[in-house]
Amino acid sequence: MKGRTSGLIGICSLILSVVFLSRNITGYSIANLTQTSLNFAGIVFFLVGLLCSFIYMKSPYLLLKRDNANLHNISQVDIKKFVDIADIKKGMYILDAMCGKSEIGQEIEKIDGVKLYLSDNAKFQLDEAKKVIKNAKFFTASVLDMPFKNNYFDRVFIKSGVYEVPKKNQVKLYKEVLRVLKPKGLFLNWTFLLNKNNQKFFQDIVRNKDKSAGFEDLFKNRYFMTKDEVYEDIKKAGFRNIKFYDLNIYYTLSTKKWCEVDFQGDKAKKVKLGNFIMEQIGGKDIIGMEVIIEKGDIKLKIPALISIAIK
């Protein structure tokens, strides 16, 4: 609703700006206000209109305070499993890149003596992280061009982030992570475990959802990688000893939760998405993921792909 409200306020403000500035064209005044007062009111409404129109035209995704851990049904126990395999020691420099609200950072902050850094390109996400994490440094930055020195971090984490970057830039992302890592530093990556049999099925569903939600940037740019693509791209970036870990972690995506969050309660969009999913299934089994059909909800249960690579 915030996006729609901004758009409505923007239109009304621009109309009012024209009304108040109309004396400059027609010679007619409003409520016997002076020319100075009319111009001032007109300019204020014009600026408010521009600001609200700008907010409305930005992806609605940036207006939502999404809790991805909850949306993906990821628990803090799952987060701890991921952090534990990093073998973090006192005095290490740790980066949670593409951190969002940083469930990773919340877990790492519990470890004594670490130097914790959080970065994300969305300031409002960092603002949310600051509410719960006190002992960290925060940076608003793109993961493709991070403001850190070469060979700076002992560990770099990315959870549920690489697929937000266009396919053509994913190797570049891994190279940037490689740059900021110290020699023998670890890159820990968490994404969906997909294969050539289910990648297109999943990609098409998420793209359909993003388009319905008005997330144009995500619709155009998101690319969900297969396990083979993750391995090849990380290797191409220059990492070595790439290993995958089965931590028994699963994403559970739900049309009901998508409706509540991304569709902002629009049940018609939920029904439309559900119909699209059923069409894609077409009575066949989807290898590598579980489709759970419940009354009023369709869930996709997908294993998490956890990898560690060494610089």
MIROKE-583039 format. One record per residue (C-alpha): residue in three letters; residue number from 1; x, y, z. Coordinates in steps of 0.02 Angstrom, whole numbers, m for minus. Layout:
! residues N
[rec 'Ala', NUM, [X, Y, Z]]
...
***
This chain:
! residues 311
[rec 'Met', 1, [0, 0, 0]]
[rec 'Lys', 2, [145, 119, 29]]
[rec 'Gly', 3, [187, 123, m155]]
[rec 'Arg', 4, [7, 159, m206]]
[rec 'Thr', 5, [m10, 293, m72]]
[rec 'Ser', 6, [150, 378, m131]]
[rec 'Gly', 7, [86, 376, m309]]
[rec 'Leu', 8, [m82, 451, m260]]
[rec 'Ile', 9, [m2, 587, m154]]
[rec 'Gly', 10, [118, 625, m295]]
[rec 'Ile', 11, [m21, 648, m423]]
[rec 'Cys', 12, [m126, 756, m306]]
[rec 'Ser', 13, [24, 864, m259]]
[rec 'Leu', 14, [70, 894, m440]]
[rec 'Ile', 15, [m109, 943, m481]]
[rec 'Leu', 16, [m114, 1063, m332]]
[rec 'Ser', 17, [52, 1139, m385]]
[rec 'Val', 18, [m26, 1181, m554]]
[rec 'Val', 19, [m179, 1256, m468]]
[rec 'Phe', 20, [m75, 1367, m353]]
[rec 'Leu', 21, [43, 1421, m491]]
[rec 'Ser', 22, [m98, 1452, m615]]
[rec 'Arg', 23, [m108, 1638, m576]]
[rec 'Asn', 24, [54, 1658, m670]]
[rec 'Ile', 25, [m40, 1598, m824]]
[rec 'Thr', 26, [m223, 1647, m800]]
[rec 'Gly', 27, [m207, 1798, m686]]
[rec 'Tyr', 28, [m337, 1726, m566]]
[rec 'Ser', 29, [m297, 1713, m380]]
[rec 'Ile', 30, [m353, 1583, m251]]
[rec 'Ala', 31, [m436, 1644, m91]]
[rec 'Asn', 32, [m358, 1815, m119]]
[rec 'Leu', 33, [m184, 1748, m78]]
[rec 'Thr', 34, [m35, 1853, m127]]
[rec 'Gln', 35, [71, 1807, m275]]
[rec 'Thr', 36, [214, 1761, m158]]
[rec 'Ser', 37, [104, 1644, m55]]
[rec 'Leu', 38, [34, 1562, m211]]
[rec 'Asn', 39, [207, 1533, m283]]
[rec 'Phe', 40, [273, 1464, m119]]
[rec 'Ala', 41, [127, 1341, m101]]
[rec 'Gly', 42, [142, 1291, m283]]
[rec 'Ile', 43, [328, 1255, m269]]
[rec 'Val', 44, [304, 1155, m108]]
[rec 'Phe', 45, [168, 1046, m186]]
[rec 'Phe', 46, [274, 1024, m343]]
[rec 'Leu', 47, [424, 963, m242]]
[rec 'Val', 48, [315, 845, m138]]
[rec 'Gly', 49, [240, 778, m298]]
[rec 'Leu', 50, [410, 745, m374]]
[rec 'Leu', 51, [471, 656, m217]]
[rec 'Cys', 52, [318, 545, m200]]
[rec 'Ser', 53, [320, 505, m386]]
[rec 'Phe', 54, [503, 454, m372]]
[rec 'Ile', 55, [464, 339, m225]]
[rec 'Tyr', 56, [318, 262, m320]]
[rec 'Met', 57, [421, 230, m476]]
[rec 'Lys', 58, [555, 138, m377]]
[rec 'Ser', 59, [530, m50, m361]]
[rec 'Pro', 60, [398, m87, m227]]
[rec 'Tyr', 61, [521, m217, m165]]
[rec 'Leu', 62, [624, m76, m88]]
[rec 'Leu', 63, [470, m15, 6]]
[rec 'Leu', 64, [438, m181, 92]]
[rec 'Lys', 65, [520, m227, 257]]
[rec 'Arg', 66, [539, m410, 211]]
[rec 'Asp', 67, [597, m535, 339]]
[rec 'Asn', 68, [677, m660, 221]]
[rec 'Ala', 69, [719, m785, 356]]
[rec 'Asn', 70, [536, m795, 403]]
[rec 'Leu', 71, [479, m787, 222]]
[rec 'His', 72, [594, m933, 179]]
[rec 'Asn', 73, [555, m1025, 342]]
[rec 'Ile', 74, [737, m1021, 398]]
[rec 'Ser', 75, [767, m1038, 586]]
[rec 'Gln', 76, [906, m967, 694]]
[rec 'Val', 77, [961, m1146, 722]]
[rec 'Asp', 78, [992, m1157, 533]]
[rec 'Ile', 79, [1089, m993, 540]]
[rec 'Lys', 80, [1198, m1060, 681]]
[rec 'Lys', 81, [1239, m1217, 581]]
[rec 'Phe', 82, [1300, m1107, 439]]
[rec 'Val', 83, [1406, m995, 550]]
[rec 'Asp', 84, [1480, m1142, 646]]
[rec 'Ile', 85, [1562, m1220, 493]]
[rec 'Ala', 86, [1663, m1060, 468]]
[rec 'Asp', 87, [1772, m1100, 620]]
[rec 'Ile', 88, [1782, m917, 672]]
[rec 'Lys', 89, [1922, m872, 792]]
[rec 'Lys', 90, [1950, m723, 906]]
[rec 'Gly', 91, [2025, m574, 815]]
[rec 'Met', 92, [1958, m622, 643]]
[rec 'Tyr', 93, [1885, m493, 523]]
[rec 'Ile', 94, [1714, m554, 462]]
[rec 'Leu', 95, [1604, m482, 325]]
[rec 'Asp', 96, [1419, m521, 303]]
[rec 'Ala', 97, [1394, m458, 124]]
[rec 'Met', 98, [1219, m430, 52]]
[rec 'Cys', 99, [1171, m443, 234]]
[rec 'Gly', 100, [991, m381, 234]]
[rec 'Lys', 101, [935, m381, 416]]
[rec 'Ser', 102, [1086, m492, 448]]
[rec 'Glu', 103, [1030, m648, 537]]
[rec 'Ile', 104, [1209, m703, 503]]
[rec 'Gly', 105, [1279, m550, 591]]
[rec 'Gln', 106, [1167, m579, 742]]
[rec 'Glu', 107, [1243, m751, 763]]
[rec 'Ile', 108, [1423, m696, 732]]
[rec 'Glu', 109, [1405, m554, 858]]
[rec 'Lys', 110, [1390, m687, 995]]
[rec 'Ile', 111, [1572, m739, 962]]
[rec 'Asp', 112, [1696, m645, 1072]]
[rec 'Gly', 113, [1832, m539, 995]]
[rec 'Val', 114, [1782, m536, 812]]
[rec 'Lys', 115, [1781, m382, 700]]
[rec 'Leu', 116, [1611, m386, 615]]
[rec 'Tyr', 117, [1568, m289, 457]]
[rec 'Leu', 118, [1398, m282, 373]]
[rec 'Ser', 119, [1364, m220, 197]]
[rec 'Asp', 120, [1208, m205, 90]]
[rec 'Asn', 121, [1154, m93, m53]]
[rec 'Ala', 122, [988, m53, 35]]
[rec 'Lys', 123, [1007, 73, 176]]
[rec 'Phe', 124, [840, 29, 254]]
[rec 'Gln', 125, [898, m151, 273]]
[rec 'Leu', 126, [1054, m93, 364]]
[rec 'Asp', 127, [946, 20, 473]]
[rec 'Glu', 128, [847, m135, 525]]
[rec 'Ala', 129, [1009, m229, 561]]
[rec 'Lys', 130, [1072, m85, 670]]
[rec 'Lys', 131, [922, m108, 784]]
[rec 'Val', 132, [981, m281, 837]]
[rec 'Ile', 133, [1170, m278, 807]]
[rec 'Lys', 134, [1275, m158, 908]]
[rec 'Asn', 135, [1455, m215, 886]]
[rec 'Ala', 136, [1482, m199, 699]]
[rec 'Lys', 137, [1528, m77, 562]]
[rec 'Phe', 138, [1396, m43, 431]]
[rec 'Phe', 139, [1421, 0, 247]]
[rec 'Thr', 140, [1294, 42, 113]]
[rec 'Ala', 141, [1378, m30, m41]]
[rec 'Ser', 142, [1357, m142, m193]]
[rec 'Val', 143, [1433, m314, m176]]
[rec 'Leu', 144, [1507, m287, m350]]
[rec 'Asp', 145, [1612, m141, m289]]
[rec 'Met', 146, [1645, m153, m102]]
[rec 'Pro', 147, [1735, m12, m8]]
[rec 'Phe', 148, [1863, m126, 73]]
[rec 'Lys', 149, [2050, m151, 49]]
[rec 'Asn', 150, [2124, m303, m35]]
[rec 'Asn', 151, [2158, m453, 78]]
[rec 'Tyr', 152, [2057, m380, 223]]
[rec 'Phe', 153, [1937, m515, 286]]
[rec 'Asp', 154, [1962, m689, 358]]
[rec 'Arg', 155, [1784, m742, 316]]
[rec 'Val', 156, [1652, m677, 196]]
[rec 'Phe', 157, [1472, m737, 208]]
[rec 'Ile', 158, [1334, m717, 79]]
[rec 'Lys', 159, [1165, m792, 122]]
[rec 'Ser', 160, [1026, m795, m7]]
[rec 'Gly', 161, [1104, m654, m106]]
[rec 'Val', 162, [1202, m706, m261]]
[rec 'Tyr', 163, [1044, m746, m360]]
[rec 'Glu', 164, [988, m565, m342]]
[rec 'Val', 165, [1131, m517, m459]]
[rec 'Pro', 166, [1111, m542, m649]]
[rec 'Lys', 167, [1194, m699, m716]]
[rec 'Lys', 168, [1320, m597, m815]]
[rec 'Asn', 169, [1385, m516, m654]]
[rec 'Gln', 170, [1394, m668, m540]]
[rec 'Val', 171, [1575, m711, m579]]
[rec 'Lys', 172, [1617, m527, m551]]
[rec 'Leu', 173, [1535, m541, m380]]
[rec 'Tyr', 174, [1641, m692, m335]]
[rec 'Lys', 175, [1799, m602, m394]]
[rec 'Glu', 176, [1757, m453, m282]]
[rec 'Val', 177, [1737, m571, m134]]
[rec 'Leu', 178, [1904, m650, m180]]
[rec 'Arg', 179, [1986, m478, m184]]
[rec 'Val', 180, [1935, m430, m6]]
[rec 'Leu', 181, [1978, m599, 70]]
[rec 'Lys', 182, [2147, m633, 148]]
[rec 'Pro', 183, [2251, m776, 76]]
[rec 'Lys', 184, [2177, m939, 142]]
[rec 'Gly', 185, [2020, m844, 190]]
[rec 'Leu', 186, [1851, m930, 172]]
[rec 'Phe', 187, [1701, m882, 67]]
[rec 'Leu', 188, [1540, m957, 134]]
[rec 'Asn', 189, [1392, m954, 16]]
[rec 'Trp', 190, [1211, m1006, 45]]
[rec 'Thr', 191, [1085, m1021, m95]]
[rec 'Phe', 192, [954, m1140, m167]]
[rec 'Leu', 193, [1006, m1316, m217]]
[rec 'Leu', 194, [945, m1325, m396]]
[rec 'Asn', 195, [987, m1437, m543]]
[rec 'Lys', 196, [957, m1436, m730]]
[rec 'Asn', 197, [791, m1527, m704]]
[rec 'Asn', 198, [710, m1402, m586]]
[rec 'Gln', 199, [800, m1236, m613]]
[rec 'Lys', 200, [685, m1172, m750]]
[rec 'Phe', 201, [530, m1229, m656]]
[rec 'Phe', 202, [585, m1131, m502]]
[rec 'Gln', 203, [650, m980, m597]]
[rec 'Asp', 204, [485, m963, m693]]
[rec 'Ile', 205, [382, m970, m533]]
[rec 'Val', 206, [485, m836, m445]]
[rec 'Arg', 207, [486, m726, m601]]
[rec 'Asn', 208, [297, m742, m612]]
[rec 'Lys', 209, [282, m694, m428]]
[rec 'Asp', 210, [402, m546, m447]]
[rec 'Lys', 211, [309, m480, m598]]
[rec 'Ser', 212, [141, m491, m509]]
[rec 'Ala', 213, [215, m402, m358]]
[rec 'Gly', 214, [283, m262, m467]]
[rec 'Phe', 215, [465, m304, m431]]
[rec 'Glu', 216, [524, m259, m605]]
[rec 'Asp', 217, [709, m254, m561]]
[rec 'Leu', 218, [702, m428, m486]]
[rec 'Phe', 219, [597, m493, m630]]
[rec 'Lys', 220, [730, m436, m753]]
[rec 'Asn', 221, [888, m473, m656]]
[rec 'Arg', 222, [867, m620, m538]]
[rec 'Tyr', 223, [952, m781, m591]]
[rec 'Phe', 224, [945, m940, m487]]
[rec 'Met', 225, [1099, m1046, m517]]
[rec 'Thr', 226, [1113, m1234, m525]]
[rec 'Lys', 227, [1240, m1321, m414]]
[rec 'Asp', 228, [1353, m1348, m564]]
[rec 'Glu', 229, [1345, m1164, m610]]
[rec 'Val', 230, [1389, m1112, m432]]
[rec 'Tyr', 231, [1542, m1225, m435]]
[rec 'Glu', 232, [1602, m1171, m607]]
[rec 'Asp', 233, [1579, m985, m574]]
[rec 'Ile', 234, [1666, m987, m405]]
[rec 'Lys', 235, [1809, m1086, m483]]
[rec 'Lys', 236, [1817, m965, m630]]
[rec 'Ala', 237, [1834, m820, m507]]
[rec 'Gly', 238, [1995, m897, m440]]
[rec 'Phe', 239, [1943, m991, m283]]
[rec 'Arg', 240, [2010, m1164, m242]]
[rec 'Asn', 241, [1954, m1314, m137]]
[rec 'Ile', 242, [1768, m1282, m166]]
[rec 'Lys', 243, [1665, m1397, m56]]
[rec 'Phe', 244, [1479, m1420, m30]]
[rec 'Tyr', 245, [1400, m1459, 139]]
[rec 'Asp', 246, [1236, m1544, 180]]
[rec 'Leu', 247, [1176, m1458, 339]]
[rec 'Asn', 248, [997, m1522, 324]]
[rec 'Ile', 249, [931, m1346, 294]]
[rec 'Tyr', 250, [777, m1318, 187]]
[rec 'Tyr', 251, [691, m1167, 114]]
[rec 'Thr', 252, [501, m1178, 121]]
[rec 'Leu', 253, [421, m1051, 5]]
[rec 'Ser', 254, [234, m1023, 21]]
[rec 'Thr', 255, [104, m938, m88]]
[rec 'Lys', 256, [16, m888, 73]]
[rec 'Lys', 257, [169, m796, 139]]
[rec 'Trp', 258, [205, m720, m31]]
[rec 'Cys', 259, [27, m654, m29]]
[rec 'Glu', 260, [47, m578, 145]]
[rec 'Val', 261, [214, m496, 108]]
[rec 'Asp', 262, [253, m471, m76]]
[rec 'Phe', 263, [72, m456, m136]]
[rec 'Gln', 264, [25, m352, 18]]
[rec 'Gly', 265, [m130, m457, 48]]
[rec 'Asp', 266, [m193, m461, m132]]
[rec 'Lys', 267, [m277, m633, m135]]
[rec 'Ala', 268, [m318, m622, m321]]
[rec 'Lys', 269, [m130, m620, m358]]
[rec 'Lys', 270, [m107, m769, m242]]
[rec 'Val', 271, [m239, m869, m335]]
[rec 'Lys', 272, [m162, m822, m502]]
[rec 'Leu', 273, [11, m876, m443]]
[rec 'Gly', 274, [m59, m1040, m374]]
[rec 'Asn', 275, [m141, m1077, m542]]
[rec 'Phe', 276, [23, m1041, m631]]
[rec 'Ile', 277, [118, m1159, m516]]
[rec 'Met', 278, [m7, m1299, m545]]
[rec 'Glu', 279, [6, m1272, m733]]
[rec 'Gln', 280, [196, m1286, m722]]
[rec 'Ile', 281, [184, m1446, m620]]
[rec 'Gly', 282, [65, m1524, m745]]
[rec 'Gly', 283, [47, m1684, m643]]
[rec 'Lys', 284, [232, m1727, m646]]
[rec 'Asp', 285, [356, m1746, m504]]
[rec 'Ile', 286, [482, m1606, m487]]
[rec 'Ile', 287, [652, m1685, m457]]
[rec 'Gly', 288, [751, m1608, m314]]
[rec 'Met', 289, [610, m1517, m224]]
[rec 'Glu', 290, [449, m1558, m136]]
[rec 'Val', 291, [285, m1477, m185]]
[rec 'Ile', 292, [161, m1474, m41]]
[rec 'Ile', 293, [m19, m1431, m85]]
[rec 'Glu', 294, [m127, m1379, 62]]
[rec 'Lys', 295, [m294, m1293, 74]]
[rec 'Gly', 296, [m267, m1114, 21]]
[rec 'Asp', 297, [m78, m1134, 4]]
[rec 'Ile', 298, [56, m1210, m107]]
[rec 'Lys', 299, [228, m1237, m32]]
[rec 'Leu', 300, [395, m1272, m116]]
[rec 'Lys', 301, [521, m1359, m3]]
[rec 'Ile', 302, [697, m1343, m74]]
[rec 'Pro', 303, [864, m1394, 4]]
[rec 'Ala', 304, [991, m1257, 38]]
[rec 'Leu', 305, [1156, m1267, m55]]
[rec 'Ile', 306, [1298, m1225, 64]]
[rec 'Ser', 307, [1473, m1203, m5]]
[rec 'Ile', 308, [1644, m1154, 62]]
[rec 'Ala', 309, [1786, m1097, m50]]
[rec 'Ile', 310, [1964, m1050, m4]]
[rec 'Lys', 311, [2065, m905, m74]]
***
